[in-house]
Amino acid sequence: MDPSASVGKQGVKGAVLFDFDMTLVDSSIGITYCLNRLALFFGLAEVSREEVVRTIGYPMVHAMEMLWGHFDPEWIDHYREHLVPLEYERMDAFPGTRETLSRLREEGLALGVVSNRKRLVPAVESSGLKEFFLSVVGLEDVKNPKPDPEPVRLSLKILGSEAGEAFLVGDSEIDAEAARRSGVRFIGVTSGGRNREILLREGAWAVTDGIPGLTGILL
């Protein structure tokens, strides 16, 4: 199918799973701020927003290794104890996200969030989007995070949906691989810094610049 074409009403039944960071919410400002507070505390190099965006979607251990070349468990303990509330204060849903999620629910789609973020539920609650989701699956809910198919399969089990009638919406190669390995269709969003060409190359069934574009794809 042409990725720019609409699914039409026949495609509306089923489930839509969403990545969280940089798909539903712009968390880059808050994460960058908190990582630089962490860097100052532990004497690490300051990081830019652009560097941070490239790590979003990976488990925190991997992200810190990407940024600083190594990892200390004390960093995560400090981040979660002292910095997570500051991150939540700087987390905003992308424009039009609430309205789009509401419309998708009205059309009968079951919605879920699947993320490599630990303690995902408080983050989703902080974003103001929790009411739209019947399933929220984070890092602590699975043994193997995305791109392993386990989180997607667990989400579909909770929602009572089959892979063949489901979509995964995300901004990164991690989401694309998770979708492919779990047998669901991947819809890419460019809000996380990967452009249309990259997402199509990763196997996206469709690509949009943001969540509001889903109405033209799915409805």
C-alpha positions in Angstrom: 0.0 0.0 0.0 1.1 3.6 -0.7 2.2 4.8 2.7 0.5 8.2 2.1 -2.9 6.6 1.4 -5.7 6.3 3.9 -6.7 2.9 5.4 -10.4 3.7 5.1 -13.2 2.7 7.4 -12.5 -1.0 6.9 -9.1 -0.6 8.6 -10.4 1.1 11.8 -11.1 -2.1 13.8 -8.3 -3.3 16.1 -5.6 -1.7 18.3 -3.1 1.1 18.0 -0.1 0.9 20.3 2.0 4.0 20.9 5.6 4.6 21.9 5.7 7.3 24.5 8.8 9.6 24.4 9.0 11.7 21.3 5.9 10.0 19.8 3.1 11.2 22.2 5.1 13.7 24.3 8.1 15.9 23.8 10.3 14.7 26.6 13.6 15.9 25.1 13.8 19.2 27.0 13.1 17.6 30.4 15.4 14.6 29.8 18.2 16.9 28.6 17.8 19.2 31.6 17.9 16.3 34.0 20.8 14.5 32.4 22.8 17.7 32.6 21.9 18.1 36.3 23.2 14.5 36.7 26.3 15.3 34.7 27.0 18.3 36.9 26.6 16.2 40.1 28.9 13.4 38.9 31.4 15.5 37.0 30.4 14.2 33.5 30.4 16.1 30.2 27.4 18.2 29.4 25.2 16.8 26.6 23.1 18.6 24.0 19.4 18.1 23.2 20.4 16.6 19.8 22.6 14.0 21.5 19.9 13.1 24.0 17.2 12.7 21.3 19.3 10.0 19.6 19.2 8.0 22.8 15.5 8.3 23.6 13.7 5.0 23.3 16.6 3.0 24.6 16.7 1.7 28.2 18.4 4.2 30.4 21.5 2.1 30.9 22.1 1.9 27.2 21.3 5.6 26.7 23.9 6.6 29.3 26.5 4.4 27.8 25.8 6.0 24.4 26.2 9.5 25.9 29.2 9.0 28.2 30.8 5.8 27.0 30.3 4.0 30.2 27.7 3.5 33.0 27.5 3.6 36.8 24.4 2.2 38.6 24.6 5.1 41.0 23.7 7.4 38.1 20.3 5.8 37.6 19.6 5.6 41.4 20.4 9.4 41.6 18.3 10.2 38.5 15.2 8.3 39.7 15.4 9.5 43.2 16.1 13.2 42.6 15.5 14.1 38.9 12.5 12.2 37.6 10.0 14.7 39.1 11.9 17.6 37.4 11.6 15.7 34.1 7.9 15.2 34.4 7.4 19.0 35.0 9.0 19.6 31.6 7.0 17.0 29.7 4.3 18.1 27.3 2.1 16.2 24.9 2.7 17.2 21.3 0.0 19.6 19.9 -3.2 17.8 18.8 -2.4 14.6 20.6 -5.3 14.6 23.0 -7.8 15.4 20.4 -6.5 12.7 18.1 -6.5 10.0 20.8 -10.0 11.0 21.7 -11.1 10.6 18.1 -9.5 7.2 17.7 -11.2 6.0 20.8 -14.5 7.3 19.6 -14.0 5.3 16.4 -13.7 2.1 18.4 -9.9 1.5 18.4 -8.3 0.1 21.5 -5.3 2.2 22.5 -2.2 1.2 24.4 1.3 2.6 25.3 4.4 0.4 25.0 7.7 1.9 26.0 11.2 1.1 27.3 10.7 3.7 30.0 10.7 2.4 33.6 7.8 3.6 35.8 5.8 4.4 32.7 2.4 4.8 34.4 3.4 7.9 36.4 4.9 9.4 33.3 1.7 8.8 31.3 -0.4 10.2 34.1 1.9 13.3 34.3 1.4 13.9 30.5 -2.4 14.0 31.0 -3.0 11.2 28.5 -3.7 8.3 30.8 -7.4 8.3 30.3 -7.1 7.3 26.6 -5.2 4.0 27.2 -6.5 0.6 28.1 -2.9 -0.8 28.3 0.3 0.7 29.6 3.4 -1.6 29.3 6.8 -0.3 30.5 10.2 -1.7 31.1 9.4 -3.3 34.4 6.5 -5.3 32.9 8.6 -7.4 30.6 11.9 -9.4 30.6 13.0 -8.1 27.2 12.4 -4.5 26.1 11.8 -3.3 22.6 12.9 -4.1 19.9 12.1 -7.6 21.3 8.5 -8.4 20.5 7.6 -9.2 24.1 6.2 -5.7 25.1 4.0 -5.5 21.9 2.7 -9.0 22.4 1.9 -8.4 26.0 0.1 -5.2 25.1 -2.0 -7.0 22.4 -2.9 -9.7 25.0 -4.1 -7.1 27.4 -6.2 -5.4 24.8 -7.5 -8.7 23.4 -6.3 -7.9 19.9 -4.5 -9.8 17.2 -1.3 -8.7 15.5 -2.9 -8.7 12.1 -5.3 -6.0 13.2 -2.9 -3.8 15.1 -0.5 -0.9 14.5 2.5 0.4 16.4 3.1 4.1 16.2 6.7 5.2 17.0 9.5 7.5 16.1 12.6 5.2 15.9 14.2 2.2 14.5 13.6 0.5 17.8 9.8 0.8 17.2 10.1 -0.3 13.6 11.9 -3.5 14.6 9.6 -4.2 17.5 6.6 -3.9 15.1 8.3 -6.1 12.4 9.2 -8.9 14.9 5.7 -8.9 16.5 3.9 -8.9 13.2 2.1 -5.6 13.5 2.1 -2.7 11.0 4.5 0.2 11.9 3.4 3.8 11.5 6.3 6.2 11.8 6.2 9.7 13.1 9.0 12.2 12.4 8.6 14.0 15.7 11.6 12.1 17.1 14.1 13.3 14.6 14.1 10.5 12.1 12.9 11.7 8.7 10.4 10.1 6.4 13.0 8.4 4.3 14.6 6.7 7.3 11.3 5.5 8.7 10.2 4.2 5.3 13.5 2.4 4.9 12.8 0.8 8.3 9.6 -0.7 6.9 7.0 1.9 7.9 3.6 1.1 6.5 2.8 4.8 6.7 4.6 7.9 7.9 3.2 11.1 9.4 4.7 14.3 10.9 2.8 13.8 14.2 0.0 12.1 16.0 -2.8 14.3 14.4 -1.9 12.8 11.0 -3.2 9.4 12.2 -6.8 10.5 11.4 -5.9 10.7 7.8 -4.2 7.3 7.8 -6.5 5.3 10.0 -10.0 6.8 9.6 
